[in-house]
Amino acid sequence: MAILPLSLSHSLTSALSATSSGIGRPVARLLHPRVPSRPTVICLAAPPKVPVPIASPASLGDDPSKWDPAECDALLRGGQQVASVLQEMLKLMEDMEMDGSFESLAVELIAQGVIGKRVDEMESGFLMALDYMIQLAEKDSDNERKSLLEVVKQTVLDHLTKKCPPHVQVVGLLCQTEKKDSRHELLRRVAAGGGVFKNDKGLKCQIPGANLNDIANQADDLLESMESRPTIPDRKLLARLVIVREEARNMMGGGLLDERNDRCFTTLPEAEVNFLSKLVALKPGKALERMIKDVMQGKAEGADNIENANAGPDSKLDHLTGISGRGSVTGLKPRPVRPGMFLETVSKVLGGIYANNTSGITAQHLEWVHQTTLKILQEMAF
């Protein structure tokens, strides 16, 4: 029997020990997991070096005593499955003869085989447990263990991608595509029905056919799911989803007044309206662009309200001001300004201006804000 390369053996052993020691600590307060109020789609095939899941579990924090009991339960059950997967991978590797130059390829092939037959039975906390173990590997500065766990995570995401509807797969592909022209070409081919095409490297790839409106709505649903959280763990992914939504809508050709883009807005969000009122009062230029950039990056009005994250959306504010310094209309605590919702607000205001044929300086100003925000998000996303 061949001897398993030392680096791989050490990585698997470290990962297994992290599973047994790191995930079982908060077991005392376990309860049955709660049913999520909104379904979350987890689907995206990204390069293992930079995994970009469309929706990853929220961070549990560093203090196990503050973890939600239901999340602890899901984490524990997911961690047990991760340990089982790693043990099976280790057993298969022990029986293989591997040259050092083919170690990474062997790990990927074994992960494909092991996970392929288990993907339908995986617990909802499997990816949560993997994310937690990857965080532990980062804290321990164990790059080999982190790389191995990311391969496992990416393999799971690849298998889930195949089970996703076509428009969800397309959102994942678009989030991986850095060049704007390439994304537009991908959208055109998807709208034309998809097919088999050659990529830049001459390799054939299968592109699914999908409806542009479904793609835009899927990106918007994911944005809503991410932006409704108290904190945003991955602003780069958020920026990519905003870009995907806006480009898919633009390719539909309906413009700002396209009724297909109506996402049932009855009242414009207060935080975004307050921020927009500040922007239209200033002259377009570098200072205004800097204000927008800070908010898109999670600073100033866009900063996550970590201190009051657990206070609930109905908590009252002592000194809340609305438009032009007036009191808040609702009297409730507004969320921070979010990129996707901000662009949606700008589009709605612009649509109202054009619908009433009152275009002028304000419309030009808002067009500038819209384009500048898109340019900033493009820089953040890729």
N, C-alpha and C positions, 0 to 999 in steps of 0.2 A: 504494500500500500504506500502511496506517495505521501510525503510529508507536506502539510499545508504551509505555505509561505508564512514566515513569522509575522509580517506586518498585518496580513489579513486575519490571522488567528488572533492577534492581539486586539485588533479593532472589533471583531465579533465578540470576543470575551468581555471587552470593556463595555460594549453596548449592552450585553446581557446583564452584566453586573449593575449597570446604571438602571436597567429596567427593574431589577429586583429590589434595589435599594432606594431609588428615587421616586417611584410611583406609589409605593405601598404605604407611605407615611401618613396620609390623612384618612386612613380607613375607618377611624372611629366614628365618624359622623356621616357615614354613607346612607343615602336615601335612594328611592327610585328616581330615575332621571325624569325631568320634566319634559313635556312635549313642546317643541318650539312652536311659537305662534306664527312663524313665517318659514316656509321651506327654503333651505339654502342649497344652492347648487355648488358642488365642488367638482370642477372639471377643467383641466388645462394641461396640455403636454408642453412643458418648457424644458430647456436644457438643464441637466442635473446640477451644473455649476451655479445656476441662478434660478432656483425653483420659484415659479410664480403661480401659486394656486389662486383661482378666482375668488374663493372665499375660504379663508383659513380660520381655525378657532381663535377666539380672543385670548390674549395673554392671561394666564392664571395668576401672575404676580409671583413675587419671591417669598411671600409668607404663606405657608400651607394652612395656617390656622384661619386665614381669611378666605379660603377657597369655598366656592359654592358646593354644598354636599352632592348635588346632582352631577356637577362637573367632575367631582372626585370619583364618583361611581363610574362615570363614563371613562375617565382617565384610567382607572384601575383595570376595567375590563379590556380597554384598548391596549393597555400595557402588557397584559397577559398574552394577547394575540401577537403583539410585536415580539415578545420574547420567544413565542413558539415559532414564528417565522425565522427569526435569527438562529435559533437552535437547528432548524431543519437546513438552513443555508450552510451552517458550520459543518453539519454532518455530511452534506454533499461535497463540500470543498475538501474535506479530509480524504475523500476517495478519488480526487482528481490530481493529475499531474499538470502543474502549471508553470510555465516560464514567467519570469518576472515581468516581461513586457506585455503579457496577456492577462495579468491579474485583474485589471479593471474591467476588461471585456468579460472575463469569467464571472465576476461578481454580478454584472448586469444580466448575463444569460441565466445564472442561477436564480437571481431575484425574479426574472420574468417567469420562470417555471414554477417557483414556489408560490408566488403571489397569484399567478394566473388561475390556479385551482382553488384559491381561498377567497378571491375578491368578492364573490357573492355572499360569503358568510361573515364578512368583516363587521365588527362593531362600529357604531357611530363615533366612538372615541379613539379609533385606531390612528387617524391622522393627528388628533389632539395629543396622543401619547408620543407619536413620532416628533411632533413639534417641540414637545417638552424635553424629550431626550436630546434633540439637536441643540436646544438652549443649554442644557447641561454640558454637552460636549464643547460648546463655545466658551462657557465659563471655565471649563477645565483646560482650554487651549489644546484639545485633542482633535487635530484636523483629520486624522485618519478615521476616527470614529464618526465624526461629523459627516465626512464624505460618504461613508458607508450608509449611514442613516438617510442621507439625502438621495442616494441611489434607490433605496427601498421606497422612500416617499414618492419619488418621481415615477417609479414603476407602477405604484398604486394609481397615481394620477393618470398615467398613460392608459391603464386598463379601464378606469372610469370614463375617460374621454370617449372610448369606443362605444360606451353605453349611453352617451349623452345624445340629445336631439341634434340635428345638423346645425341649427343656428347657434347652439351653445358651443359646439366644436369650433365654429367660425370665430366666435368672440375670443376663444382661446388662441387661435392662430393669429388673429389680428393683434392681440396683446403681445405676441412674440415678434411681430414684424416692426422693425425700427424705422425703415424708410417710408415716407409718406406715399411716394409713387408706388411702392410695392404693395402697400395696404390698399390703395385705390385699385390696382390691378387685381388683387385678390378679391376685392368686393365685386368687381365687374365679372370675374369668372364664376364666383359663387351665385350671383344674380342670374347668370346665363345658364345655370343648371349644374355647375361643377364638372368634374371629370378628372382624368389623369393628365398631369402636366409635368414638365421638367423644370426643376429649380435651377438656381444660378450655378450649382455644382454639377449639373447634368444628371442628377438623380430624379427618378420618377416619384411623384407624390400624388396621393389621392385627395382631391378637394371636394367636399360635399356641396351640394346645391342647397340654397336657403333663401328665404324671403328677406329683403333688406329691412322691412319694417319689423320683422321678428328679431333680427339681429340688434337693431336699435333699441327695441323694447327690452330685450334680454340684458343688454348692457345697462339700461336705465334701472331695471329691477335690481341688478347687482349693486349698482351705485346707491340706490335707496337703502338696501340692506346694510351696506358698509357705512353710509353717512348717518344712519339712525343710531349708530353706536356712540357712547360717550367719548370714546377715543378711536382714532384711526391708526392702526398699527403699521399700515403699508401705504404711504401716500404716493409712492411711485406706481403701484398697481392702480390706485384710485385715479391718478392722472391718465393712465392708459385707458381705463374704462370710459372716462369722459371723452377722450379723443375718438375712441371707437364709436361711441354713441353719436357724436356730432358728425363724424365723417359718413356714417351710414345714413343719417338723416339728410345730409347734404346731397348724397348720391341719389336719393329718392326724388329730388328735384321739386319738391312742393314748396320750399321756402318757409319763412317764418309763420305764415298763415295756414300751413298744411294741417288739416284737422287730424291727420294720423299721428301728429306729434302731441296732441292734446292728452296729457296724462292726468286728467281730472283735477286740475288745480282750481280750487274755489277761492282760496285766499293766498296771497303771496306770502312767503315766509318772512317773519319779522326781522330776523338777524340779517338776511340778505338784502332786504329793502333798506334797512338802516345804513348798511355799508354802501349800497348803491347811491343813496342820497348824498353821502359824503363825496363820492367820486364825481358825480355830475356837477358838484359845486366847485370843482377844481379844473384848471386848464390841463388838457392832455399834455403829457411830457414825461420826462424821466422820473420826477417825483411821484406822479400818479402811478406810473408803471411799477415803481418800487413798492408803493402801498399794496397794489394788487399782488405782487410777487410774495410779499411777506404773508399775506392772508392765505394765499394758495399753499404756502409751505408750512402752514400751521402756526403762524405767529399773529400777534395783535388780535384782531377780531376773529381770526380763524384758529386761535389756540384752543386745544382741548381743555375742557374744564375739569381737570383731574380731581381737584379738591371736592367739587360738588357732583362727581360722577354718580354717586349713590344717593343723591338727594331726591331724585325723581323729577320728571318733567313738570310737575305741578307745584314745585316749590316757589315761594314768592321771593322777589328781589327787593332789597331795601332801597337801592338807588338805581333804578332802571330807567333809561331815557330812550325815547323813540325818535321819530324823524324830527329834525330841526330842534332837538332839545326837549320836545314835548314828552309827556309821560308815555309809558308803554301802552299800546292799545289793549292788549290782553291782560297785562299785569302778571303774566307768567314768565318764567325764565326761558329766554330763547336759546336755542342751540348755537354753537359757534358757526360761523360762516363756512359752508362746505362748497368745494369747487363745483361739483355737479349741480347742486341746487342753485348756486349763484349764477351759473351760465343759463340755467333754465329760467331763472327770474329775469335776467337781461333779455332773453329771447321773448318772454311773455310781454314785457313792457314794450319792446320794439314792435312786436306784433300788434299791440294795441294802438301804437302811434300810427303805424302804416294802415291799419284797418280804418282809422278815422281820417286819413289823408291829412295828418298834421305834421308831416315830416319837416325837419328843419335842423337848427343847431343841435337840439337835444338828441334827435335821431342820429346825427353824425357822431355826436359824442358817445352815444351808447354803442354804435357800430365799432368805434375805436376801442372801447372797453372790451367788447366781445372778442375782437380779433387779437387784442393784446393778451387777454386771458388765455386764449387758445395757444398763442405762441409760448407763453410761460409754461403752460401745462405740457406742451410738446417737449420743451427743454427738460422738465422734471421727469417725464415719462421715459425718455430714451436718452 
